[in-house]
Amino acid sequence: MTEAVVEQPTRQRVVDLILNDGPQTAKQLADRLELTPAAVRRHLASLLDDGIVTSRDERVYGPRGRGRPSKVFALTDAGRAEFVQAYDDLAIAALRRLQQVAGPNAIRELALDRVAEIEQRYLELRAEDPDATALQALVDVLDADGYAASVRPLKAGDQLLQYHCPVAHVAAEFPILCEIETQLFSKLLDSHVQRLATIAHGDGVCTTHIPHPLPTPQIPKMKVSS
């Protein structure tokens, strides 16, 4: 009984860190919690079994050392719903009140402010690493914000995948959040992107299709008659 009382706060702290700061490795969590990676992995194993978190291989840019890549842990939709439903309810109530007082355009302005912050971090990242592609820079920014983002290459283009959405329940009631986010993707990637699925609408993954740019048409040279 004593062991359960001691372990529960650490389990909650692990979840709170992933919730607030996005997907992280066991070592990153251990460093922040001042615990051993083995101790954190024990909690992560329990959270995996309970369906609260999911794991994937950490993306490594540049040369990679020997051994397997580290695992990155992110909250599942079930995990997020279990731990932050009260915060979502409060946010939804606040937005409803804002809409009543200031009108529907107020939600749009709020959504624009939110994506402006994403755009600013994107521009800073592009400035720091000019060799990074626009899509990879966007993925990195979204990943840092807890969207568990990745890219799936296809013949007709790429798919931007977001396995987690920190505002899914709010966006379900206020879809303008998803619409403004999609417009931002189109602007940053200079492409007519198409949103195929969203977590807010009940899909398992937010999926955005990014078509390959159309080839520049070759204009035949005119023959000059002598």
Secondary structure, DSSP 8 states (H G I E B T S, - for coil): -HHHHHHHHHHHHHHHHHHHH--EEHHHHHHHHTS-HHHHHHHHHHHHHTTSEEEEE----S---SS---EEEEE-HHHHHHHHHHHHHHHHHHHHHHHHHH-THHHHHHHHHHHHHHHHHHHHHHHH-TTS-HHHHHHHHHHHTT--EEEEEETTEEEEEES--TTHHHHHH-THHHHHHHHHHHHHHTS--EEEE-GGGT-SSEEEEEE---------------
